[in-house]
Amino acid sequence: MARTATDLMAQYAAYHRDRRNIATHFVGIPLIVFAIGVLLARARFELGGLELSAAWLLWLLSTLWYLLRGNLALGLAVSAVNAALMALAHPLAQGGAAPWLAWGLGSFVIGWIIQFIGHYYEGRKPAFVDDLVGLLVGPMFVVAEALFALGWGRELQHEIERRVGPTRLRDLTRPA
């Protein structure tokens, strides 16, 4: 049986308790998603008279996955954010090979460096090391944390906090 968004978020949140780590994820994860979009946008194919890219195909498959986690609003929100990142990525795949690779690989490497800095503060390895599904949960976690900060999803937030303790993002303005 597929794990629900709540189960996945609670498991992921257990690896992300330090506010500095959570903050780095707000930069690192979108950069990585953007980079994947840049790199895959160059692989194009035609399907039923419609030209598509591997980036949009990956977006479609991940969107289906997000929508089937039992939280439609969160699935739609993370899919919308990922779609925006894909749309921003596509123009960078249209130019020459050097700028395409510079944007794609550069964003990917910088995103991961930022992620690993966060996990240095956390003192814990990234969640995907123990469960590769964490690579899909990361964008969902960032979108959910942003929505929590805006007052959305209190029920989901409270359930995650019940399982793993309070989220630390609210403490970003407090000294460490």
ChimeraX commands (.cxc) that place a marker at each C-alpha (Angstrom):
marker #1 position 0.00,0.00,0.00 radius 0.5
marker #1 position 1.26,3.49,-0.84 radius 0.5
marker #1 position 2.44,5.62,2.05 radius 0.5
marker #1 position 0.36,8.72,2.67 radius 0.5
marker #1 position 1.65,12.29,2.52 radius 0.5
marker #1 position 1.35,12.44,6.31 radius 0.5
marker #1 position 3.47,9.30,6.78 radius 0.5
marker #1 position 6.07,10.48,4.28 radius 0.5
marker #1 position 6.22,13.97,5.74 radius 0.5
marker #1 position 6.62,12.67,9.29 radius 0.5
marker #1 position 9.43,10.35,8.22 radius 0.5
marker #1 position 11.16,13.18,6.32 radius 0.5
marker #1 position 10.62,15.68,9.14 radius 0.5
marker #1 position 12.46,13.38,11.53 radius 0.5
marker #1 position 15.62,14.11,9.49 radius 0.5
marker #1 position 14.93,17.85,9.46 radius 0.5
marker #1 position 14.63,19.32,12.95 radius 0.5
marker #1 position 17.29,22.06,12.90 radius 0.5
marker #1 position 15.96,25.37,11.65 radius 0.5
marker #1 position 19.14,26.08,9.68 radius 0.5
marker #1 position 18.76,22.78,7.85 radius 0.5
marker #1 position 15.13,23.53,7.03 radius 0.5
marker #1 position 16.13,27.00,5.81 radius 0.5
marker #1 position 18.80,25.56,3.49 radius 0.5
marker #1 position 16.17,23.26,2.00 radius 0.5
marker #1 position 14.14,26.30,0.89 radius 0.5
marker #1 position 17.04,27.17,-1.42 radius 0.5
marker #1 position 18.69,23.82,-2.14 radius 0.5
marker #1 position 15.64,21.77,-3.10 radius 0.5
marker #1 position 14.19,24.27,-5.60 radius 0.5
marker #1 position 17.66,24.65,-7.13 radius 0.5
marker #1 position 17.94,20.89,-7.56 radius 0.5
marker #1 position 14.45,20.58,-9.07 radius 0.5
marker #1 position 15.24,23.51,-11.38 radius 0.5
marker #1 position 18.55,21.91,-12.38 radius 0.5
marker #1 position 16.89,18.61,-13.22 radius 0.5
marker #1 position 14.41,20.57,-15.32 radius 0.5
marker #1 position 17.22,22.34,-17.17 radius 0.5
marker #1 position 19.11,19.12,-17.84 radius 0.5
marker #1 position 16.06,17.11,-18.94 radius 0.5
marker #1 position 14.43,19.89,-20.97 radius 0.5
marker #1 position 16.89,19.33,-23.80 radius 0.5
marker #1 position 15.69,15.73,-24.33 radius 0.5
marker #1 position 12.65,16.28,-26.53 radius 0.5
marker #1 position 10.25,13.90,-28.24 radius 0.5
marker #1 position 6.91,13.95,-29.97 radius 0.5
marker #1 position 3.84,12.21,-28.64 radius 0.5
marker #1 position 0.59,12.36,-30.57 radius 0.5
marker #1 position 1.70,15.45,-32.47 radius 0.5
marker #1 position 2.68,17.23,-29.25 radius 0.5
marker #1 position 6.32,18.05,-28.60 radius 0.5
marker #1 position 7.33,17.22,-25.04 radius 0.5
marker #1 position 10.52,17.13,-23.03 radius 0.5
marker #1 position 11.81,14.57,-20.59 radius 0.5
marker #1 position 11.49,17.31,-17.94 radius 0.5
marker #1 position 7.72,17.61,-18.48 radius 0.5
marker #1 position 7.38,13.82,-18.55 radius 0.5
marker #1 position 9.17,13.59,-15.19 radius 0.5
marker #1 position 6.95,16.41,-13.88 radius 0.5
marker #1 position 3.84,14.51,-15.00 radius 0.5
marker #1 position 4.96,11.27,-13.34 radius 0.5
marker #1 position 5.90,13.05,-10.10 radius 0.5
marker #1 position 2.60,14.96,-10.15 radius 0.5
marker #1 position 0.69,11.68,-10.36 radius 0.5
marker #1 position 2.73,10.39,-7.43 radius 0.5
marker #1 position 2.04,13.54,-5.34 radius 0.5
marker #1 position -1.68,13.46,-6.13 radius 0.5
marker #1 position -1.94,9.83,-5.01 radius 0.5
marker #1 position -0.50,10.46,-1.51 radius 0.5
marker #1 position -3.90,11.23,0.03 radius 0.5
marker #1 position -3.57,15.01,0.37 radius 0.5
marker #1 position -4.92,16.57,-2.82 radius 0.5
marker #1 position -4.27,20.20,-1.82 radius 0.5
marker #1 position -0.63,19.51,-0.96 radius 0.5
marker #1 position -0.22,17.40,-4.10 radius 0.5
marker #1 position -1.57,20.23,-6.25 radius 0.5
marker #1 position 0.57,22.83,-4.48 radius 0.5
marker #1 position 3.86,20.95,-4.86 radius 0.5
marker #1 position 3.01,20.10,-8.47 radius 0.5
marker #1 position 2.33,23.78,-9.22 radius 0.5
marker #1 position 5.65,24.83,-7.68 radius 0.5
marker #1 position 7.48,22.11,-9.63 radius 0.5
marker #1 position 5.69,23.19,-12.84 radius 0.5
marker #1 position 6.88,26.77,-12.31 radius 0.5
marker #1 position 10.45,25.52,-11.86 radius 0.5
marker #1 position 10.15,23.41,-15.03 radius 0.5
marker #1 position 8.80,26.38,-16.98 radius 0.5
marker #1 position 11.72,28.53,-15.81 radius 0.5
marker #1 position 14.18,25.76,-16.71 radius 0.5
marker #1 position 13.09,25.15,-20.29 radius 0.5
marker #1 position 14.42,28.34,-21.91 radius 0.5
marker #1 position 17.90,27.55,-20.58 radius 0.5
marker #1 position 17.94,24.26,-22.50 radius 0.5
marker #1 position 17.38,26.02,-25.83 radius 0.5
marker #1 position 20.79,27.70,-26.12 radius 0.5
marker #1 position 24.21,26.25,-26.67 radius 0.5
marker #1 position 25.56,23.22,-24.87 radius 0.5
marker #1 position 27.94,25.19,-22.61 radius 0.5
marker #1 position 25.31,27.51,-21.05 radius 0.5
marker #1 position 22.84,24.64,-20.79 radius 0.5
marker #1 position 25.35,22.48,-18.91 radius 0.5
marker #1 position 26.58,25.42,-16.83 radius 0.5
marker #1 position 23.04,26.23,-15.65 radius 0.5
marker #1 position 22.00,22.59,-15.23 radius 0.5
marker #1 position 25.09,21.17,-13.57 radius 0.5
marker #1 position 25.92,24.40,-11.73 radius 0.5
marker #1 position 22.47,24.65,-10.16 radius 0.5
marker #1 position 22.50,20.94,-9.32 radius 0.5
marker #1 position 25.89,21.08,-7.57 radius 0.5
marker #1 position 25.13,24.33,-5.74 radius 0.5
marker #1 position 21.76,22.96,-4.62 radius 0.5
marker #1 position 23.36,19.84,-3.18 radius 0.5
marker #1 position 26.14,21.81,-1.49 radius 0.5
marker #1 position 23.47,23.92,0.22 radius 0.5
marker #1 position 21.62,20.73,1.22 radius 0.5
marker #1 position 24.72,19.17,2.73 radius 0.5
marker #1 position 25.54,22.37,4.64 radius 0.5
marker #1 position 22.07,22.11,6.18 radius 0.5
marker #1 position 22.63,18.50,7.12 radius 0.5
marker #1 position 25.97,19.45,8.66 radius 0.5
marker #1 position 24.01,21.74,11.01 radius 0.5
marker #1 position 21.46,18.98,11.54 radius 0.5
marker #1 position 24.16,16.47,12.39 radius 0.5
marker #1 position 22.25,13.84,10.48 radius 0.5
marker #1 position 22.43,12.34,7.01 radius 0.5
marker #1 position 19.83,13.29,4.39 radius 0.5
marker #1 position 16.60,11.27,4.42 radius 0.5
marker #1 position 17.13,9.88,0.92 radius 0.5
marker #1 position 20.17,7.93,2.14 radius 0.5
marker #1 position 17.80,5.62,4.02 radius 0.5
marker #1 position 14.86,5.86,1.61 radius 0.5
marker #1 position 15.18,7.08,-1.98 radius 0.5
marker #1 position 11.55,8.23,-1.87 radius 0.5
marker #1 position 12.95,11.12,0.18 radius 0.5
marker #1 position 14.07,12.65,-3.12 radius 0.5
marker #1 position 10.38,13.09,-4.00 radius 0.5
marker #1 position 9.34,14.04,-0.48 radius 0.5
marker #1 position 11.85,16.91,-0.28 radius 0.5
marker #1 position 9.89,19.25,-2.57 radius 0.5
marker #1 position 6.66,18.28,-0.80 radius 0.5
marker #1 position 8.26,19.08,2.57 radius 0.5
marker #1 position 9.44,22.53,1.44 radius 0.5
marker #1 position 6.04,23.43,-0.03 radius 0.5
marker #1 position 4.26,22.15,3.08 radius 0.5
marker #1 position 6.55,24.11,5.42 radius 0.5
marker #1 position 5.90,27.27,3.37 radius 0.5
marker #1 position 2.16,26.63,3.52 radius 0.5
marker #1 position 2.35,25.96,7.28 radius 0.5
marker #1 position 4.09,29.33,7.70 radius 0.5
marker #1 position 1.13,30.92,5.86 radius 0.5
marker #1 position -1.38,29.23,8.16 radius 0.5
marker #1 position -2.49,26.43,5.82 radius 0.5
marker #1 position -2.60,22.77,6.79 radius 0.5
marker #1 position -2.68,23.07,10.57 radius 0.5
marker #1 position -4.10,19.56,10.88 radius 0.5
marker #1 position -1.25,18.07,8.84 radius 0.5
marker #1 position 1.31,20.15,10.70 radius 0.5
marker #1 position -0.04,19.06,14.09 radius 0.5
marker #1 position -0.02,15.39,13.07 radius 0.5
marker #1 position 3.59,15.64,11.92 radius 0.5
marker #1 position 4.54,17.45,15.14 radius 0.5
marker #1 position 2.70,14.79,17.18 radius 0.5
marker #1 position 4.86,12.13,15.53 radius 0.5
marker #1 position 8.27,13.82,15.50 radius 0.5
marker #1 position 8.07,16.98,17.61 radius 0.5
marker #1 position 7.49,20.63,16.73 radius 0.5
marker #1 position 8.78,21.99,13.48 radius 0.5
marker #1 position 11.62,24.41,13.94 radius 0.5
marker #1 position 10.95,26.69,10.98 radius 0.5
marker #1 position 8.91,29.01,13.19 radius 0.5
marker #1 position 12.09,29.67,15.18 radius 0.5
marker #1 position 14.05,31.06,12.22 radius 0.5
marker #1 position 13.92,34.58,13.63 radius 0.5
marker #1 position 15.14,33.49,17.07 radius 0.5
marker #1 position 18.88,33.18,17.83 radius 0.5
marker #1 position 20.32,29.67,17.59 radius 0.5
marker link #1:1,2 radius 0.2
marker link #1:2,3 radius 0.2
marker link #1:3,4 radius 0.2
marker link #1:4,5 radius 0.2
marker link #1:5,6 radius 0.2
marker link #1:6,7 radius 0.2
marker link #1:7,8 radius 0.2
marker link #1:8,9 radius 0.2
marker link #1:9,10 radius 0.2
marker link #1:10,11 radius 0.2
marker link #1:11,12 radius 0.2
marker link #1:12,13 radius 0.2
marker link #1:13,14 radius 0.2
marker link #1:14,15 radius 0.2
marker link #1:15,16 radius 0.2
marker link #1:16,17 radius 0.2
marker link #1:17,18 radius 0.2
marker link #1:18,19 radius 0.2
marker link #1:19,20 radius 0.2
marker link #1:20,21 radius 0.2
marker link #1:21,22 radius 0.2
marker link #1:22,23 radius 0.2
marker link #1:23,24 radius 0.2
marker link #1:24,25 radius 0.2
marker link #1:25,26 radius 0.2
marker link #1:26,27 radius 0.2
marker link #1:27,28 radius 0.2
marker link #1:28,29 radius 0.2
marker link #1:29,30 radius 0.2
marker link #1:30,31 radius 0.2
marker link #1:31,32 radius 0.2
marker link #1:32,33 radius 0.2
marker link #1:33,34 radius 0.2
marker link #1:34,35 radius 0.2
marker link #1:35,36 radius 0.2
marker link #1:36,37 radius 0.2
marker link #1:37,38 radius 0.2
marker link #1:38,39 radius 0.2
marker link #1:39,40 radius 0.2
marker link #1:40,41 radius 0.2
marker link #1:41,42 radius 0.2
marker link #1:42,43 radius 0.2
marker link #1:43,44 radius 0.2
marker link #1:44,45 radius 0.2
marker link #1:45,46 radius 0.2
marker link #1:46,47 radius 0.2
marker link #1:47,48 radius 0.2
marker link #1:48,49 radius 0.2
marker link #1:49,50 radius 0.2
marker link #1:50,51 radius 0.2
marker link #1:51,52 radius 0.2
marker link #1:52,53 radius 0.2
marker link #1:53,54 radius 0.2
marker link #1:54,55 radius 0.2
marker link #1:55,56 radius 0.2
marker link #1:56,57 radius 0.2
marker link #1:57,58 radius 0.2
marker link #1:58,59 radius 0.2
marker link #1:59,60 radius 0.2
marker link #1:60,61 radius 0.2
marker link #1:61,62 radius 0.2
marker link #1:62,63 radius 0.2
marker link #1:63,64 radius 0.2
marker link #1:64,65 radius 0.2
marker link #1:65,66 radius 0.2
marker link #1:66,67 radius 0.2
marker link #1:67,68 radius 0.2
marker link #1:68,69 radius 0.2
marker link #1:69,70 radius 0.2
marker link #1:70,71 radius 0.2
marker link #1:71,72 radius 0.2
marker link #1:72,73 radius 0.2
marker link #1:73,74 radius 0.2
marker link #1:74,75 radius 0.2
marker link #1:75,76 radius 0.2
marker link #1:76,77 radius 0.2
marker link #1:77,78 radius 0.2
marker link #1:78,79 radius 0.2
marker link #1:79,80 radius 0.2
marker link #1:80,81 radius 0.2
marker link #1:81,82 radius 0.2
marker link #1:82,83 radius 0.2
marker link #1:83,84 radius 0.2
marker link #1:84,85 radius 0.2
marker link #1:85,86 radius 0.2
marker link #1:86,87 radius 0.2
marker link #1:87,88 radius 0.2
marker link #1:88,89 radius 0.2
marker link #1:89,90 radius 0.2
marker link #1:90,91 radius 0.2
marker link #1:91,92 radius 0.2
marker link #1:92,93 radius 0.2
marker link #1:93,94 radius 0.2
marker link #1:94,95 radius 0.2
marker link #1:95,96 radius 0.2
marker link #1:96,97 radius 0.2
marker link #1:97,98 radius 0.2
marker link #1:98,99 radius 0.2
marker link #1:99,100 radius 0.2
marker link #1:100,101 radius 0.2
marker link #1:101,102 radius 0.2
marker link #1:102,103 radius 0.2
marker link #1:103,104 radius 0.2
marker link #1:104,105 radius 0.2
marker link #1:105,106 radius 0.2
marker link #1:106,107 radius 0.2
marker link #1:107,108 radius 0.2
marker link #1:108,109 radius 0.2
marker link #1:109,110 radius 0.2
marker link #1:110,111 radius 0.2
marker link #1:111,112 radius 0.2
marker link #1:112,113 radius 0.2
marker link #1:113,114 radius 0.2
marker link #1:114,115 radius 0.2
marker link #1:115,116 radius 0.2
marker link #1:116,117 radius 0.2
marker link #1:117,118 radius 0.2
marker link #1:118,119 radius 0.2
marker link #1:119,120 radius 0.2
marker link #1:120,121 radius 0.2
marker link #1:121,122 radius 0.2
marker link #1:122,123 radius 0.2
marker link #1:123,124 radius 0.2
marker link #1:124,125 radius 0.2
marker link #1:125,126 radius 0.2
marker link #1:126,127 radius 0.2
marker link #1:127,128 radius 0.2
marker link #1:128,129 radius 0.2
marker link #1:129,130 radius 0.2
marker link #1:130,131 radius 0.2
marker link #1:131,132 radius 0.2
marker link #1:132,133 radius 0.2
marker link #1:133,134 radius 0.2
marker link #1:134,135 radius 0.2
marker link #1:135,136 radius 0.2
marker link #1:136,137 radius 0.2
marker link #1:137,138 radius 0.2
marker link #1:138,139 radius 0.2
marker link #1:139,140 radius 0.2
marker link #1:140,141 radius 0.2
marker link #1:141,142 radius 0.2
marker link #1:142,143 radius 0.2
marker link #1:143,144 radius 0.2
marker link #1:144,145 radius 0.2
marker link #1:145,146 radius 0.2
marker link #1:146,147 radius 0.2
marker link #1:147,148 radius 0.2
marker link #1:148,149 radius 0.2
marker link #1:149,150 radius 0.2
marker link #1:150,151 radius 0.2
marker link #1:151,152 radius 0.2
marker link #1:152,153 radius 0.2
marker link #1:153,154 radius 0.2
marker link #1:154,155 radius 0.2
marker link #1:155,156 radius 0.2
marker link #1:156,157 radius 0.2
marker link #1:157,158 radius 0.2
marker link #1:158,159 radius 0.2
marker link #1:159,160 radius 0.2
marker link #1:160,161 radius 0.2
marker link #1:161,162 radius 0.2
marker link #1:162,163 radius 0.2
marker link #1:163,164 radius 0.2
marker link #1:164,165 radius 0.2
marker link #1:165,166 radius 0.2
marker link #1:166,167 radius 0.2
marker link #1:167,168 radius 0.2
marker link #1:168,169 radius 0.2
marker link #1:169,170 radius 0.2
marker link #1:170,171 radius 0.2
marker link #1:171,172 radius 0.2
marker link #1:172,173 radius 0.2
marker link #1:173,174 radius 0.2
marker link #1:174,175 radius 0.2
marker link #1:175,176 radius 0.2
view
